[in-house]
Amino acid sequence: MRAVYPQAAVETETIVEVPPLLPDPGSPAEALARRLTGANTTTTVSLPAKPGLSAGRHSGDCLARARSMSPTTRQFITRAELADGQTFLDRLLRWARSGG
């Protein structure tokens, strides 16, 4: 840029920092997700960071069976996985409406 306009400058400003999502084995959230999905185990999957967000990790596979999804090899969700995600959200809503 300076080759064209020597006075050019770029400034960056951190507006917000988001800590990474880390696994929390045995946490109430994990227990609930396992109960609602019927899963006996959890996995951790590296996901690409969104612009402006710190790179993080996602524990579990609640919505789209993320354990089988590699960001570098698979950039889609099947209809069955989408249906699994909807089932999970429906169960979560019923759980929340019942007062947990």
TIBARO-30599 format. One record per atom (N, C-alpha, C, O): x, y, z; residue in one letter. Coordinates in steps of 0.05 Angstrom, whole numbers, plus 5000, padded with zeros to 4 digits. Example, Ala and Ser with C-alpha at 12.3 -4.5 7.8 and 13.67 -1.06 7.14 Angstrom:
526448865156A
524649105156A
526449345156A
528549345169A
525749555142S
527349795143S
525850015157S
526850235161S
This chain:
501749765000M
500050005000M
501850255000M
501150454987M
503950245015R
505750485016R
507250534990R
508250754986R
507450324973A
508750364948A
507150554931A
508250704914A
504550554934V
502750734919V
502350994934V
502251204922V
502050974961Y
501451214977Y
503151195002Y
502251065022Y
505451325003P
507351295025P
506251375052P
507151285073P
504151545053Q
503051625079Q
500951425090Q
499951465112Q
500451225075A
498451025083A
499250895110A
501550855115A
497250825125A
497650695151A
495250515157A
493050565148A
495850305172V
493650125181V
493850115211V
495950065222V
491650155224E
491450125253E
489349915259E
487249905247E
490049745279T
488049555288T
487349615317T
488949705332T
484949555323E
483949595350E
482249355359E
480449275344E
482949245381T
481349025392T
478949145406T
479149285426T
476549075396I
474149185408I
473048995430I
472149085450I
473348735424V
472348535444V
474048285441V
474848215418V
474548155463E
475947895462E
474047685473E
472847725494E
473947465458V
472147245467V
473947015474V
475546915457V
473746915499P
475446695506P
474646435491P
472346415483P
476446255487P
475746005473P
473845845489P
473745855514P
472245695475L
470445505488L
472045255494L
473045125475L
472245185519L
473844955527L
472044735539L
469944795551L
472844485535P
471244275547P
471244305578P
473144395590P
468944235589D
468644245618D
467443975627D
465043965633D
469043765628P
468043495634P
466543495660P
467443605681P
464143365659G
462543345684G
460943585690G
459643595711G
461043795673S
459544035679S
456543985676S
455743795662S
454844155688P
451944125684P
451044145655P
449244015647P
452444325640A
451744345611A
452344095596A
450744005580A
454643975602E
455243725588E
453243505596E
452343345580E
452643485622A
450743285631A
448043315618A
446843115610A
447143565616L
444543615603L
444643535573L
442843405563L
446743615559A
447043545531A
447143245527A
445843145508A
448543105544R
448642815542R
445942695547R
445142495534R
444542795567R
441842695573R
439942735550R
438342555543R
440042975538L
438143035516L
438842885490L
437042835474L
441342825486T
442142695461T
442342385465T
442342245445T
442542305489G
442942015494G
445841935490G
446441695489G
447642125487A
450442065482A
451741965508A
451242065530A
453541765505N
455041665528N
457741795531N
459041785552N
458641915509T
461342035509T
461142315496T
459242375482T
463242465499T
463442725485T
466142725471T
467942575477T
466342905452T
468842945437T
469343245435T
467543405439T
471743315428T
472443585424T
473443625396T
475043465386T
472343825382V
472943875354V
474044155351V
472844345361V
476144185337S
477244455330S
475544575308S
475044445288S
474644815312L
473044955292L
474545205284L
475945325300L
474245285259P
475545535250P
474345775265P
471945785271P
476045965270A
475146215284A
473646395264A
474346405240A
471646525274K
470346725258K
471846985260K
473247035280K
471747155240P
473147415242P
472347565267P
470047595273P
474447655281G
473947805305G
473547635330G
473347745352G
473547375328L
473247195351L
475747035354L
477146965335L
476446975379S
478746805384S
478146515374S
475846435375S
480146375366A
479746095359A
478945945384A
480045995405A
477145765381G
476245615404G
475845325398G
476445235377G
474745185418R
474144905415R
471244875424R
470245025441R
470044675413H
467244615420H
467044345432H
467944145420H
465944325456S
465744065469S
463043945463S
460944075465S
463043695456G
460443555451G
459743565421G
461143675405G
457543445415D
456643435387D
453643465386D
452243315372D
452643655401C
449743685405C
448243735379C
446243595374C
449043915364L
447344005342L
447743855316L
445743755304L
450143825307A
450443705280A
452443475280A
453743425260A
452643335302R
454543115304R
457243205295R
458443085277R
458143425307A
460643555299A
463043375300A
465043425287A
462843155316R
465142975318R
465942855291R
468242785287R
464042835272S
464742725247S
465442935226S
465942875203S
465443185234M
465943405216M
468743515219M
469343605241M
470243505199S
472843635199S
472743885183S
471943875159S
473444125194P
473144375179P
474744375153P
473944515135P
476844215151T
478444215127T
477344025106T
478044045082T
475743825114T
474943625095T
471843625090T
470943525070T
470343735109R
467443725106R
466243985114R
466244065137R
465144125095Q
464044385099Q
460944385096Q
459844575085Q
459644175105F
456744165102F
455543995125F
456943855139F
452944015127I
451443865147I
449343715131I
447943825114I
449143455136T
447143295121T
444343355132T
444043465153T
442343275117R
439543315126R
439043155151R
437643255169R
440242915154A
439842755178A
441142895202A
439942895224A
443443015198E
444743165220E
443043415227E
442843485251E
441943545207L
440243775212L
437843685228L
436943825247L
436643465221A
434343355236A
435143285265A
433643335284A
437543175269D
438543115296D
438843375312D
438143385335D
439743585299G
440043845313G
437243955321G
436944055343G
435343925303Q
432644015309Q
431443855332Q
430143965349Q
431943595332T
430943425354T
432143515380T
430743535400T
434743575380F
436143665404F
434843925414F
434343955438F
434444115396L
433244375404L
430444335414L
429644475433L
428944165402D
426144105412D
426243995440D
424744075458D
428143805445R
428443695472R
429343905492R
428343905515R
431144075484L
432144285501L
429844475508L
429644565531L
428244545489L
425944725494L
424044595513L
423044725532L
423344345509R
421544205528R
422744195556R
421344245576R
425344145558W
426744145584W
426544425597W
425844445621W
427044635582A
426944905593A
424144985601A
423745105622A
422144905585R
419344975592R
418444825617R
416644915631R
419544585622S
418744425645S
420144525671S
419644425692S
421844725668G
423244825692G
425844675698G
426944715720G
426644505680G
429244365683G
428944155703G
430944015709G
